[in-house]
């Protein structure tokens, strides 16, 4: 996980987001960045294998609350 910033990022957020406080995602070369739309300068970036493992875990329900 790294903290990086690029002015050319294309940030996407869920169509279900109805506020200005949403998680946004941007694809970069070799990594995926995330941020809170309310605090756009605070960003985290993960390399693609780590991001893919996280998404697989989300889809498998590994992070669901009991």
C-alpha positions, 0 to 999 in steps of 0.5 A: 500500500502506498500513498500517491497522487496523480492529476490524470486519475479518472476517479469513479464512485458508485452510482448508489452514492447519494452524498459527497462522502463516498469511496472513489476508485481510480485505475493507475499503471500497476495499481488501483487507488482509493480515496474518500470523495470528501477528502480527495487529497488523502489517497491510498494505492494498492498494487493490482494483485492485492486489490484483486484479492480484496475484491475477491474477498468482498465478493465471497462475503469475507467482510460481511458483518454477522 
